[in-house]
Amino acid sequence: MPDQSFRTMLANLEQQGELIRFEKEVDPLTNMAAVQYRAYNERGKASLFTNIAGHDGWKACSQIIADRRKWAIGLGIDENALLNEISARVQQTIDTTTIDAKSAPCKEFIQTGSDVDIHDIPSLMTSEQDGGRYLASGILVVRDPETGLRNVSIHRQQITGKNKTGLVMVQRHTRRIYDKYCARGEAMPVSIAFGCHPAIFFAASFVAEFGVDELSLAGGILGEAVRMVGCETNDLEVPAEAEMILEGEVPPGLTEPEGPYGEVTGTYANGGEAEVFQVKALTRRKDPIFYALHCGAPVTDAQSTMGLGIEVATKMHLSNVEGGIDLVDIRAVTAAGDMMLVLRLRPRAPGQAKTALMAALSGPYLHPKLAIAVDEDIDAEDLRQISWAITTRVHASEDVTMIPKTRVFALDTISDRVPGMGPFVRIGTKWMIDATLPVEMSDTDRNEFMAAYPKNYNDVRLEDFLP
C-alpha cells in the first residue's frame, strides 16, 4: 500500500541532499526557529531535529517544501512539469476512503480530557515579537452543518493553555461554516491534522469552490483515495497517516487575545482577538515528527505553500482568458510574501499582456497586488533578469498601471482596514507592470532586444566542475 505520510518525503529529501539532520540539542523557545530559517535561507536545505530540549521522544522538521524542487520530490513529479501536472490532477478528484482505527498510525497513542497538555508538543516561538508559541501547520477539518460537506484548510493557532489555542479564521470557507454554527448557537466540531503528505497539505491550502472537499483534490494529486479514520470525540474523519491529531470544538462567539504573529507576508499581524479552539483529545504516532512550519520573514514553507497554490490557480484561471493565454511560466515571488506575481508569456496581440495581468490580479487568490509580465527570454524566477526587463523594456507612462480602491490580501498591513468590517478586510491599490516588448515590433528589432542581455549560460552546470 503506497505511503501517504510525509516520512518517505523526509527520507527522500535527505537521500537527495536536500535536508540537514540536526542531532545537537535545539530549544523550540529560543533557537530552533533560527536554525531552520538559516538552514534554508543560507544553505537551501530542509531541517530535521532529533534532539529537542524538553520534548523527549519527539522529532521535528521544517522548510521541507520551501521551493519547487522540494515540492517535486514530495509529490513525485518532475520539477519542470510541476504546475502542469498539479493543474491537471486537481481536476481529476478522487473521494476519500475510510480505514479501521487499528490500521491508522495516528492512533498509536491516545489522550483525552484532562490528560491532554499541548505544551508537550515542540511548538515554536518563531519570530521575536510573536505573542507566544504557535502551531502553524495544522490542517483543520470541519463539516457544514447544513449540507454535511467537509471543508479542509490551514490556520495559525497560538497556544493559550494546556488544552486550548487561538484559531484565526479570515473571511473564507471555514468562517462561513463557523457562522452557521453560531447562528444555531452550537459549537463547531473541529479536528486538526499535523504532519501529512504534501499532497494533502497543498490541497488544504488551495482555493477551491465552497463545498468542494479539498481531500478529494489531494486524492487527485496522489492518484488514489486519501485514507481516513474516524475521530475519538466527534464524527469527523482525518488523514489516517498523519503524525498527530487534535480534536475539539470552537464555541460560538467566544474570543480571546491573539497575536502578534510574524505572517506569510513577512510582516507582523498585530495582536487582536481570535476564536478559541478547545482541545478534547490528542492522538498521534508513538514516535511523532512534528511539522514545525516556519512562518514569518521570507523565505519559508508558508510562502512556498501559498505561492504554489497561487501559481496553479492562476495558471488554470488564465487558461480561460482570451481563449487561453500563452503562458510559459508563472511565479509567485516568495521573497515578496507572495504579493508579487511574475507572468512569463508570449503575447499574441497588442494589449494581451495587460489583459493577462488584470486577470492575474483578479484571480482566485487575493494575495498578489503587484503583477509583472515578461517575455519568454526572461527567467521568471530570477529577480535580476526581471529587474533588468523592467528598466530596459518599460515605458512607465504607458506600461505601469495602478488600480486603486481594490480589495487586497487580509494581511497586507500597508493597506487600509475597512471600518466596521473587522481586521481582515482591507482596501488598497493593485498595480501591474507590462515589461514585454511590443507585439507589433519587427522580428529584427525583437531579436536585437532579446540578444541585448549578455548571457553565456551554455547549459553549463557548476556542479560538474566542483570536487
C-alpha positions as a Python dict, from the first residue, in 0.01 Angstrom:
ca = {
    (1, 'M'): (0, 0, 0),
    (2, 'P'): (162, 333, -105),
    (3, 'D'): (277, 559, 177),
    (4, 'Q'): (55, 860, 250),
    (5, 'S'): (265, 1009, 529),
    (6, 'F'): (539, 1264, 487),
    (7, 'R'): (805, 1026, 623),
    (8, 'T'): (902, 893, 282),
    (9, 'M'): (940, 1251, 164),
    (10, 'L'): (1176, 1332, 451),
    (11, 'A'): (1385, 1025, 368),
    (12, 'N'): (1395, 1125, 1),
    (13, 'L'): (1494, 1483, 84),
    (14, 'E'): (1780, 1354, 297),
    (15, 'Q'): (1889, 1100, 36),
    (16, 'Q'): (1897, 1370, -233),
    (17, 'G'): (2096, 1615, -20),
    (18, 'E'): (1802, 1848, 41),
    (19, 'L'): (1782, 1802, 419),
    (20, 'I'): (2016, 1857, 713),
    (21, 'R'): (1975, 1629, 1016),
    (22, 'F'): (2049, 1822, 1337),
    (23, 'E'): (2149, 1599, 1628),
    (24, 'K'): (2271, 1872, 1864),
    (25, 'E'): (2009, 1995, 2109),
    (26, 'V'): (1780, 2278, 1999),
    (27, 'D'): (1519, 2467, 2201),
    (28, 'P'): (1184, 2548, 2034),
    (29, 'L'): (1151, 2856, 2255),
    (30, 'T'): (1489, 3012, 2179),
    (31, 'N'): (1678, 2884, 1876),
    (32, 'M'): (1507, 2607, 1676),
    (33, 'A'): (1327, 2856, 1453),
    (34, 'A'): (1652, 3043, 1384),
    (35, 'V'): (1834, 2723, 1291),
    (36, 'Q'): (1568, 2605, 1048),
    (37, 'Y'): (1539, 2952, 892),
    (38, 'R'): (1914, 2977, 836),
    (39, 'A'): (1939, 2618, 712),
    (40, 'Y'): (1715, 2708, 420),
    (41, 'N'): (1797, 3073, 354),
    (42, 'E'): (2175, 3019, 378),
    (43, 'R'): (2207, 2657, 260),
    (44, 'G'): (1880, 2588, 74),
    (45, 'K'): (1814, 2284, 297),
    (46, 'A'): (1523, 2142, 494),
    (47, 'S'): (1574, 2059, 863),
    (48, 'L'): (1516, 1751, 1077),
    (49, 'F'): (1571, 1789, 1452),
    (50, 'T'): (1625, 1476, 1661),
    (51, 'N'): (1723, 1630, 1997),
    (52, 'I'): (1466, 1884, 2121),
    (53, 'A'): (1503, 2033, 2468),
    (54, 'G'): (1213, 1936, 2695),
    (55, 'H'): (1049, 1710, 2436),
    (56, 'D'): (1191, 1360, 2468),
    (57, 'G'): (1059, 1118, 2209),
    (58, 'W'): (974, 1390, 1957),
    (59, 'K'): (1142, 1489, 1633),
    (60, 'A'): (1058, 1799, 1431),
    (61, 'C'): (1107, 1910, 1072),
    (62, 'S'): (1075, 2234, 878),
    (63, 'Q'): (1139, 2402, 541),
    (64, 'I'): (1052, 2074, 371),
    (65, 'I'): (856, 2236, 86),
    (66, 'A'): (1024, 2575, 66),
    (67, 'D'): (1090, 2558, -311),
    (68, 'R'): (974, 2379, -624),
    (69, 'R'): (1247, 2117, -607),
    (70, 'K'): (1132, 2002, -265),
    (71, 'W'): (768, 2004, -375),
    (72, 'A'): (865, 1792, -675),
    (73, 'I'): (1043, 1540, -452),
    (74, 'G'): (749, 1526, -213),
    (75, 'L'): (486, 1481, -483),
    (76, 'G'): (693, 1254, -709),
    (77, 'I'): (654, 1491, -1005),
    (78, 'D'): (927, 1619, -1235),
    (79, 'E'): (1011, 1974, -1130),
    (80, 'N'): (973, 2113, -1483),
    (81, 'A'): (624, 1962, -1511),
    (82, 'L'): (506, 2058, -1162),
    (83, 'L'): (248, 2325, -1249),
    (84, 'N'): (105, 2137, -1546),
    (85, 'E'): (78, 1811, -1351),
    (86, 'I'): (-83, 1961, -1041),
    (87, 'S'): (-323, 2168, -1255),
    (88, 'A'): (-435, 1851, -1434),
    (89, 'R'): (-453, 1629, -1128),
    (90, 'V'): (-663, 1859, -909),
    (91, 'Q'): (-930, 1843, -1179),
    (92, 'Q'): (-940, 1461, -1152),
    (93, 'T'): (-1070, 1436, -797),
    (94, 'I'): (-1077, 1108, -605),
    (95, 'D'): (-1302, 1073, -300),
    (96, 'T'): (-1156, 959, 31),
    (97, 'T'): (-1179, 611, 177),
    (98, 'T'): (-1211, 507, 543),
    (99, 'I'): (-991, 252, 720),
    (100, 'D'): (-1012, 82, 1059),
    (101, 'A'): (-859, 264, 1356),
    (102, 'K'): (-631, -34, 1426),
    (103, 'S'): (-458, 30, 1094),
    (104, 'A'): (-420, 406, 1143),
    (105, 'P'): (-73, 525, 1254),
    (106, 'C'): (-222, 844, 1401),
    (107, 'K'): (-400, 625, 1663),
    (108, 'E'): (-90, 464, 1814),
    (109, 'F'): (-108, 694, 2119),
    (110, 'I'): (-434, 845, 2251),
    (111, 'Q'): (-501, 1104, 2523),
    (112, 'T'): (-839, 1252, 2611),
    (113, 'G'): (-983, 1504, 2854),
    (114, 'S'): (-760, 1640, 3130),
    (115, 'D'): (-470, 1414, 3026),
    (116, 'V'): (-411, 1634, 2721),
    (117, 'D'): (-142, 1901, 2754),
    (118, 'I'): (-48, 2055, 2420),
    (119, 'H'): (262, 2211, 2578),
    (120, 'D'): (410, 1864, 2526),
    (121, 'I'): (423, 1940, 2151),
    (122, 'P'): (752, 2108, 2044),
    (123, 'S'): (571, 2415, 1911),
    (124, 'L'): (772, 2725, 1826),
    (125, 'M'): (842, 3079, 1920),
    (126, 'T'): (916, 3166, 1558),
    (127, 'S'): (962, 3544, 1535),
    (128, 'E'): (1096, 3767, 1809),
    (129, 'Q'): (773, 3964, 1863),
    (130, 'D'): (531, 3671, 1840),
    (131, 'G'): (271, 3668, 2115),
    (132, 'G'): (362, 3313, 2216),
    (133, 'R'): (415, 2960, 2088),
    (134, 'Y'): (230, 2872, 1770),
    (135, 'L'): (107, 2568, 1583),
    (136, 'A'): (115, 2680, 1218),
    (137, 'S'): (92, 2355, 1020),
    (138, 'G'): (-243, 2221, 1134),
    (139, 'I'): (-488, 2102, 868),
    (140, 'L'): (-832, 2186, 1001),
    (141, 'V'): (-1127, 1959, 918),
    (142, 'V'): (-1489, 2075, 969),
    (143, 'R'): (-1831, 1992, 826),
    (144, 'D'): (-2102, 2227, 705),
    (145, 'P'): (-2396, 2175, 949),
    (146, 'E'): (-2648, 2232, 670),
    (147, 'T'): (-2505, 2023, 386),
    (148, 'G'): (-2272, 1785, 570),
    (149, 'L'): (-1997, 1871, 321),
    (150, 'R'): (-1641, 1871, 451),
    (151, 'N'): (-1403, 2166, 438),
    (152, 'V'): (-1027, 2145, 492),
    (153, 'S'): (-797, 2444, 548),
    (154, 'I'): (-488, 2571, 732),
    (155, 'H'): (-498, 2817, 1022),
    (156, 'R'): (-249, 2957, 1270),
    (157, 'Q'): (-301, 2862, 1635),
    (158, 'Q'): (-144, 3043, 1927),
    (159, 'I'): (-118, 2814, 2229),
    (160, 'T'): (-302, 2984, 2516),
    (161, 'G'): (-333, 2697, 2764),
    (162, 'K'): (-277, 2326, 2820),
    (163, 'N'): (-592, 2245, 2624),
    (164, 'K'): (-673, 2549, 2412),
    (165, 'T'): (-542, 2762, 2128),
    (166, 'G'): (-649, 3063, 1933),
    (167, 'L'): (-792, 2994, 1587),
    (168, 'V'): (-769, 3273, 1331),
    (169, 'M'): (-1038, 3249, 1063),
    (170, 'V'): (-1037, 3506, 783),
    (171, 'Q'): (-1344, 3569, 567),
    (172, 'R'): (-1326, 3239, 382),
    (173, 'H'): (-1489, 2897, 386),
    (174, 'T'): (-1417, 2796, 747),
    (175, 'R'): (-1550, 3127, 877),
    (176, 'R'): (-1861, 3082, 666),
    (177, 'I'): (-1921, 2738, 820),
    (178, 'Y'): (-1844, 2866, 1171),
    (179, 'D'): (-2103, 3143, 1125),
    (180, 'K'): (-2364, 2875, 1052),
    (181, 'Y'): (-2286, 2703, 1382),
    (182, 'C'): (-2304, 3038, 1563),
    (183, 'A'): (-2647, 3106, 1413),
    (184, 'R'): (-2759, 2776, 1567),
    (185, 'G'): (-2597, 2857, 1900),
    (186, 'E'): (-2375, 2549, 1866),
    (187, 'A'): (-2002, 2486, 1900),
    (188, 'M'): (-1829, 2386, 1575),
    (189, 'P'): (-1667, 2038, 1597),
    (190, 'V'): (-1309, 2055, 1472),
    (191, 'S'): (-1026, 1808, 1418),
    (192, 'I'): (-678, 1924, 1318),
    (193, 'A'): (-416, 1702, 1150),
    (194, 'F'): (-41, 1770, 1169),
    (195, 'G'): (231, 1611, 958),
    (196, 'C'): (53, 1491, 644),
    (197, 'H'): (165, 1401, 293),
    (198, 'P'): (250, 1718, 94),
    (199, 'A'): (-38, 1647, -147),
    (200, 'I'): (-278, 1680, 146),
    (201, 'F'): (-103, 1992, 275),
    (202, 'F'): (-117, 2153, -71),
    (203, 'A'): (-486, 2072, -114),
    (204, 'A'): (-570, 2216, 228),
    (205, 'S'): (-410, 2549, 131),
    (206, 'F'): (-560, 2557, -221),
    (207, 'V'): (-853, 2786, -303),
    (208, 'A'): (-1137, 2563, -420),
    (209, 'E'): (-1505, 2643, -464),
    (210, 'F'): (-1712, 2641, -147),
    (211, 'G'): (-1844, 2290, -91),
    (212, 'V'): (-1556, 2113, -267),
    (213, 'D'): (-1384, 1859, -41),
    (214, 'E'): (-1016, 1953, -59),
    (215, 'L'): (-920, 1598, 34),
    (216, 'S'): (-1065, 1483, -299),
    (217, 'L'): (-819, 1723, -466),
    (218, 'A'): (-541, 1561, -264),
    (219, 'G'): (-663, 1224, -391),
    (220, 'G'): (-633, 1353, -746),
    (221, 'I'): (-275, 1462, -685),
    (222, 'L'): (-188, 1130, -518),
    (223, 'G'): (-369, 926, -781),
    (224, 'E'): (-555, 733, -509),
    (225, 'A'): (-804, 795, -231),
    (226, 'V'): (-674, 960, 84),
    (227, 'R'): (-710, 709, 365),
    (228, 'M'): (-915, 849, 654),
    (229, 'V'): (-1002, 735, 1005),
    (230, 'G'): (-1277, 836, 1245),
    (231, 'C'): (-1203, 1059, 1544),
    (232, 'E'): (-1239, 975, 1914),
    (233, 'T'): (-1463, 1261, 2030),
    (234, 'N'): (-1657, 1376, 1722),
    (235, 'D'): (-1792, 1235, 1396),
    (236, 'L'): (-1520, 1386, 1175),
    (237, 'E'): (-1258, 1188, 984),
    (238, 'V'): (-889, 1276, 949),
    (239, 'P'): (-593, 1153, 738),
    (240, 'A'): (-501, 820, 894),
    (241, 'E'): (-126, 850, 835),
    (242, 'A'): (-87, 1194, 992),
    (243, 'E'): (169, 1236, 1269),
    (244, 'M'): (-75, 1390, 1516),
    (245, 'I'): (-442, 1487, 1553),
    (246, 'L'): (-602, 1741, 1787),
    (247, 'E'): (-978, 1702, 1836),
    (248, 'G'): (-1206, 1960, 1990),
    (249, 'E'): (-1453, 2237, 1922),
    (250, 'V'): (-1483, 2612, 1867),
    (251, 'P'): (-1759, 2762, 2087),
    (252, 'P'): (-1989, 3022, 1933),
    (253, 'G'): (-1893, 3384, 1996),
    (254, 'L'): (-1602, 3315, 2233),
    (255, 'T'): (-1285, 3514, 2158),
    (256, 'E'): (-960, 3578, 2341),
    (257, 'P'): (-650, 3795, 2277),
    (258, 'E'): (-427, 3660, 2000),
    (259, 'G'): (-100, 3768, 1839),
    (260, 'P'): (107, 3941, 1726),
    (261, 'Y'): (248, 3690, 1480),
    (262, 'G'): (507, 3704, 1202),
    (263, 'E'): (296, 3619, 899),
    (264, 'V'): (340, 3492, 543),
    (265, 'T'): (376, 3849, 412),
    (266, 'G'): (698, 3890, 609),
    (267, 'T'): (526, 4147, 835),
    (268, 'Y'): (362, 4111, 1175),
    (269, 'A'): (-10, 4056, 1204),
    (270, 'N'): (-85, 4279, 1501),
    (271, 'G'): (-243, 4146, 1817),
    (272, 'G'): (-620, 4128, 1833),
    (273, 'E'): (-898, 3883, 1914),
    (274, 'A'): (-948, 3533, 1775),
    (275, 'E'): (-1189, 3247, 1828),
    (276, 'V'): (-1090, 2972, 2072),
    (277, 'F'): (-1021, 2607, 1989),
    (278, 'Q'): (-1084, 2387, 2294),
    (279, 'V'): (-894, 2056, 2279),
    (280, 'K'): (-1070, 1737, 2387),
    (281, 'A'): (-831, 1471, 2256),
    (282, 'L'): (-482, 1422, 2117),
    (283, 'T'): (-389, 1118, 1911),
    (284, 'R'): (-52, 1059, 1747),
    (285, 'R'): (212, 816, 1633),
    (286, 'K'): (424, 659, 1907),
    (287, 'D'): (737, 828, 1761),
    (288, 'P'): (593, 1156, 1628),
    (289, 'I'): (760, 1404, 1395),
    (290, 'F'): (613, 1750, 1449),
    (291, 'Y'): (588, 1965, 1136),
    (292, 'A'): (731, 2288, 1281),
    (293, 'L'): (626, 2502, 989),
    (294, 'H'): (821, 2827, 981),
    (295, 'C'): (623, 3143, 907),
    (296, 'G'): (748, 3500, 910),
    (297, 'A'): (1041, 3657, 726),
    (298, 'P'): (1065, 3502, 377),
    (299, 'V'): (1156, 3250, 252),
    (300, 'T'): (975, 2974, 439),
    (301, 'D'): (737, 2684, 379),
    (302, 'A'): (450, 2925, 442),
    (303, 'Q'): (531, 3143, 140),
    (304, 'S'): (615, 2843, -78),
    (305, 'T'): (291, 2661, 1),
    (306, 'M'): (76, 2964, -64),
    (307, 'G'): (287, 3055, -367),
    (308, 'L'): (246, 2718, -535),
    (309, 'G'): (-130, 2737, -483),
    (310, 'I'): (-136, 3086, -636),
    (311, 'E'): (66, 2966, -934),
    (312, 'V'): (-155, 2664, -1002),
    (313, 'A'): (-482, 2854, -956),
    (314, 'T'): (-365, 3150, -1168),
    (315, 'K'): (-245, 2917, -1443),
    (316, 'M'): (-587, 2748, -1451),
    (317, 'H'): (-759, 3089, -1442),
    (318, 'L'): (-556, 3230, -1733),
    (319, 'S'): (-633, 2924, -1944),
    (320, 'N'): (-987, 3067, -1974),
    (321, 'V'): (-885, 3425, -2059),
    (322, 'E'): (-896, 3528, -2427),
    (323, 'G'): (-917, 3163, -2527),
    (324, 'G'): (-608, 3081, -2328),
    (325, 'I'): (-305, 3299, -2259),
    (326, 'D'): (18, 3153, -2399),
    (327, 'L'): (179, 3124, -2055),
    (328, 'V'): (535, 2989, -2041),
    (329, 'D'): (578, 3013, -1663),
    (330, 'I'): (430, 3183, -1360),
    (331, 'R'): (597, 3262, -1029),
    (332, 'A'): (457, 3389, -704),
    (333, 'V'): (761, 3566, -560),
    (334, 'T'): (806, 3408, -219),
    (335, 'A'): (1065, 3670, -119),
    (336, 'A'): (785, 3929, -154),
    (337, 'G'): (548, 3738, 71),
    (338, 'D'): (353, 3607, -230),
    (339, 'M'): (213, 3954, -301),
    (340, 'M'): (415, 3983, -624),
    (341, 'L'): (342, 3767, -928),
    (342, 'V'): (551, 3727, -1244),
    (343, 'L'): (397, 3604, -1570),
    (344, 'R'): (634, 3478, -1840),
    (345, 'L'): (436, 3470, -2164),
    (346, 'R'): (417, 3503, -2539),
    (347, 'P'): (164, 3779, -2617),
    (348, 'R'): (-16, 3716, -2946),
    (349, 'A'): (-178, 4057, -2984),
    (350, 'P'): (-122, 4413, -2863),
    (351, 'G'): (-262, 4465, -2513),
    (352, 'Q'): (-279, 4095, -2432),
    (353, 'A'): (-6, 4115, -2167),
    (354, 'K'): (-210, 4378, -1982),
    (355, 'T'): (-520, 4159, -2012),
    (356, 'A'): (-326, 3871, -1856),
    (357, 'L'): (-202, 4097, -1576),
    (358, 'M'): (-553, 4221, -1496),
    (359, 'A'): (-680, 3864, -1489),
    (360, 'A'): (-396, 3755, -1261),
    (361, 'L'): (-471, 4036, -1016),
    (362, 'S'): (-838, 3939, -1005),
    (363, 'G'): (-782, 3566, -981),
    (364, 'P'): (-881, 3312, -713),
    (365, 'Y'): (-628, 3445, -457),
    (366, 'L'): (-628, 3794, -306),
    (367, 'H'): (-257, 3782, -222),
    (368, 'P'): (-96, 3931, -539),
    (369, 'K'): (-109, 4310, -552),
    (370, 'L'): (179, 4357, -798),
    (371, 'A'): (187, 4161, -1124),
    (372, 'I'): (467, 4182, -1380),
    (373, 'A'): (462, 4041, -1734),
    (374, 'V'): (791, 3947, -1902),
    (375, 'D'): (884, 3791, -2235),
    (376, 'E'): (983, 3427, -2278),
    (377, 'D'): (1356, 3513, -2284),
    (378, 'I'): (1337, 3627, -1919),
    (379, 'D'): (1363, 3375, -1636),
    (380, 'A'): (1055, 3437, -1420),
    (381, 'E'): (1239, 3303, -1114),
    (382, 'D'): (1541, 3534, -1149),
    (383, 'L'): (1475, 3872, -989),
    (384, 'R'): (1789, 4010, -1156),
    (385, 'Q'): (1651, 3941, -1504),
    (386, 'I'): (1307, 4068, -1403),
    (387, 'S'): (1455, 4394, -1274),
    (388, 'W'): (1656, 4428, -1595),
    (389, 'A'): (1343, 4376, -1807),
    (390, 'I'): (1158, 4644, -1608),
    (391, 'T'): (1434, 4900, -1653),
    (392, 'T'): (1504, 4829, -2023),
    (393, 'R'): (1161, 4741, -2165),
    (394, 'V'): (912, 4956, -1974),
    (395, 'H'): (779, 5300, -2064),
    (396, 'A'): (645, 5388, -1720),
    (397, 'S'): (382, 5627, -1855),
    (398, 'E'): (235, 5350, -2074),
    (399, 'D'): (328, 5023, -1907),
    (400, 'V'): (269, 5082, -1534),
    (401, 'T'): (-97, 5080, -1430),
    (402, 'M'): (-247, 5147, -1086),
    (403, 'I'): (-586, 5012, -977),
    (404, 'P'): (-689, 5195, -656),
    (405, 'K'): (-959, 5110, -401),
    (406, 'T'): (-931, 4736, -464),
    (407, 'R'): (-982, 4464, -207),
    (408, 'V'): (-641, 4322, -116),
    (409, 'F'): (-496, 4041, 95),
    (410, 'A'): (-611, 4046, 457),
    (411, 'L'): (-251, 4055, 586),
    (412, 'D'): (-132, 4337, 356),
    (413, 'T'): (-69, 4563, 653),
    (414, 'I'): (29, 4873, 449),
    (415, 'S'): (-326, 4881, 306),
    (416, 'D'): (-619, 5030, 496),
    (417, 'R'): (-866, 4834, 702),
    (418, 'V'): (-1233, 4888, 618),
    (419, 'P'): (-1411, 5047, 917),
    (420, 'G'): (-1667, 4817, 1073),
    (421, 'M'): (-1557, 4514, 867),
    (422, 'G'): (-1311, 4353, 1110),
    (423, 'P'): (-932, 4324, 1091),
    (424, 'F'): (-917, 4102, 783),
    (425, 'V'): (-1089, 4322, 523),
    (426, 'R'): (-854, 4569, 357),
    (427, 'I'): (-868, 4809, 63),
    (428, 'G'): (-554, 4910, -126),
    (429, 'T'): (-401, 4966, -469),
    (430, 'K'): (-307, 4688, -706),
    (431, 'W'): (-62, 4763, -982),
    (432, 'M'): (81, 4597, -1285),
    (433, 'I'): (392, 4634, -1497),
    (434, 'D'): (399, 4524, -1861),
    (435, 'A'): (769, 4452, -1923),
    (436, 'T'): (707, 4271, -2253),
    (437, 'L'): (826, 4401, -2587),
    (438, 'P'): (558, 4539, -2820),
    (439, 'V'): (389, 4261, -3018),
    (440, 'E'): (398, 4478, -3331),
    (441, 'M'): (779, 4510, -3311),
    (442, 'S'): (960, 4367, -3613),
    (443, 'D'): (1137, 4033, -3574),
    (444, 'T'): (1469, 4204, -3637),
    (445, 'D'): (1416, 4459, -3360),
    (446, 'R'): (1278, 4195, -3126),
    (447, 'N'): (1579, 3968, -3177),
    (448, 'E'): (1808, 4262, -3117),
    (449, 'F'): (1636, 4342, -2787),
    (450, 'M'): (1632, 3981, -2675),
    (451, 'A'): (2003, 3947, -2752),
    (452, 'A'): (2080, 4259, -2550),
    (453, 'Y'): (2102, 4073, -2220),
    (454, 'P'): (2459, 3933, -2216),
    (455, 'K'): (2440, 3561, -2150),
    (456, 'N'): (2689, 3281, -2153),
    (457, 'Y'): (2491, 3003, -1993),
    (458, 'N'): (2554, 2726, -2247),
    (459, 'D'): (2369, 2480, -2021),
    (460, 'V'): (2678, 2458, -1800),
    (461, 'R'): (2627, 2306, -1453),
    (462, 'L'): (2864, 2434, -1187),
    (463, 'E'): (2829, 2102, -1002),
    (464, 'D'): (3008, 1929, -1290),
    (465, 'F'): (3323, 2129, -1218),
    (466, 'L'): (3329, 2105, -838),
    (467, 'P'): (3513, 1835, -641),
}
